[in-house]
Amino acid sequence: MTLSLRQFVAPALFAAALLPFAATAQAGHHEEGEKSHQDRERMEERMQEHRQDVYERAELSDDKQQALNEAHETFREEMKDVRDAHQARMAEILTEDEQEALRNAMHEAREEYREGHGKRHHDDEKDSQ
């Protein structure tokens, strides 16, 4: 059985299109509490709606949609395993205080990036008007 280029590339392109959503999901991973859990659930619902929209635009059959959803779930499980292994390895390398310092530094850097990125985006919009 030979796969066409579209059949081979489509899942990879779809996964790439969802990376921003995955990054958003991972950014919220370190938050604790019920609100964080609810936020993740809402985000997963939005991602599923987005996937469904993409499937419909691509006119994929129900069988293909189901296969892609199963592949996505496998991907999520595998990514969770990789993330857990990475966190365990970091815990072997860093003390609790160092882990906390690293989390804080990452949070600060992310906030600085968002502030700068948002400002540049806003300035770009004003320039184009």
C-alpha positions as CSV (number, residue, x, y, z in Angstrom):
1,M,0.0,0.0,0.0
2,T,1.5,3.3,-1.0
3,L,0.7,6.5,0.8
4,S,0.1,9.6,-1.2
5,L,2.1,12.7,-0.2
6,R,-1.1,14.2,1.2
7,Q,-1.8,11.2,3.4
8,F,1.8,11.2,4.6
9,V,2.1,15.0,5.3
10,A,-1.4,15.9,6.4
11,P,-1.0,14.5,10.0
12,A,2.3,16.2,10.4
13,L,0.9,19.5,9.2
14,F,-2.1,19.1,11.5
15,A,0.2,18.4,14.5
16,A,2.3,21.5,13.6
17,A,-0.8,23.6,13.4
18,L,-1.8,22.6,17.0
19,L,1.7,23.3,18.5
20,P,0.6,26.8,19.7
21,F,-2.3,25.2,21.5
22,A,0.0,22.6,23.0
23,A,2.4,25.3,24.2
24,T,-0.5,27.2,25.8
25,A,-1.5,24.0,27.6
26,Q,2.0,23.3,28.8
27,A,2.4,26.9,30.1
28,G,-0.6,26.3,32.4
29,H,0.8,22.9,33.5
30,H,2.6,24.4,36.6
31,E,-0.5,26.2,37.9
32,E,-2.3,24.5,40.7
33,G,-5.9,24.3,41.9
34,E,-9.3,23.8,40.5
35,K,-9.2,26.9,38.3
36,S,-6.2,25.5,36.5
37,H,-8.0,22.2,36.0
38,Q,-11.1,23.9,34.6
39,D,-8.9,26.1,32.3
40,R,-7.2,23.0,30.9
41,E,-10.6,21.3,30.3
42,R,-11.9,24.4,28.5
43,M,-8.7,24.6,26.4
44,E,-9.0,20.9,25.5
45,E,-12.6,21.5,24.4
46,R,-11.5,24.5,22.2
47,M,-8.7,22.3,20.7
48,Q,-11.2,19.6,19.9
49,E,-13.5,22.1,18.3
50,H,-10.6,23.4,16.3
51,R,-9.6,19.9,15.2
52,Q,-13.2,19.2,14.2
53,D,-13.3,22.4,12.1
54,V,-10.1,21.5,10.4
55,Y,-11.3,18.0,9.7
56,E,-14.5,19.3,8.1
57,R,-12.6,21.9,6.0
58,A,-10.4,19.0,4.8
59,E,-13.5,16.9,4.1
60,L,-12.0,14.0,6.0
61,S,-14.1,10.8,6.4
62,D,-15.3,9.8,9.9
63,D,-12.9,6.9,9.8
64,K,-10.0,9.3,9.1
65,Q,-11.2,11.7,11.8
66,Q,-11.3,8.9,14.3
67,A,-7.9,7.7,13.4
68,L,-6.4,11.2,13.7
69,N,-8.1,11.7,17.1
70,E,-6.6,8.4,18.3
71,A,-3.2,9.4,17.0
72,H,-3.6,12.7,18.8
73,E,-4.5,11.0,22.1
74,T,-1.5,8.7,21.7
75,F,0.7,11.7,21.1
76,R,-0.6,13.5,24.2
77,E,0.0,10.4,26.3
78,E,3.6,10.0,24.9
79,M,4.3,13.7,25.5
80,K,3.1,13.3,29.1
81,D,5.4,10.4,29.6
82,V,8.3,12.4,28.1
83,R,7.5,15.4,30.3
84,D,7.2,13.3,33.4
85,A,10.6,11.7,32.7
86,H,12.2,15.1,32.1
87,Q,10.8,16.4,35.3
88,A,12.1,13.4,37.2
89,R,15.5,13.9,35.7
90,M,15.5,17.6,36.6
91,A,14.5,16.6,40.2
92,E,17.6,14.4,40.2
93,I,19.8,17.3,39.1
94,L,18.4,20.3,41.0
95,T,17.6,20.8,44.7
96,E,14.0,21.9,45.6
97,D,15.3,25.5,46.0
98,E,17.0,25.4,42.6
99,Q,13.9,24.0,41.0
100,E,11.8,26.8,42.5
101,A,14.4,29.4,41.4
102,L,14.3,28.0,37.9
103,R,10.5,28.0,37.8
104,N,10.5,31.6,38.9
105,A,13.1,32.6,36.4
106,M,11.2,30.9,33.6
107,H,8.0,32.6,34.7
108,E,9.7,36.0,34.7
109,A,11.3,35.4,31.3
110,R,7.9,34.3,29.8
111,E,6.1,37.4,31.2
112,E,8.9,39.6,29.8
113,Y,8.5,37.9,26.4
114,R,4.7,38.3,26.4
115,E,4.9,41.9,27.4
116,G,7.5,42.6,24.7
117,H,5.8,40.5,22.1
118,G,2.4,42.0,22.8
119,K,3.8,45.5,22.6
120,R,5.5,44.8,19.3
121,H,2.3,43.3,17.9
122,H,0.3,46.3,19.0
123,D,2.8,48.7,17.5
124,D,2.8,46.7,14.3
125,E,-1.0,47.1,14.1
126,K,-0.8,50.8,14.7
127,D,1.9,51.2,11.9
128,S,-0.3,49.3,9.4
129,Q,-3.3,51.7,10.0
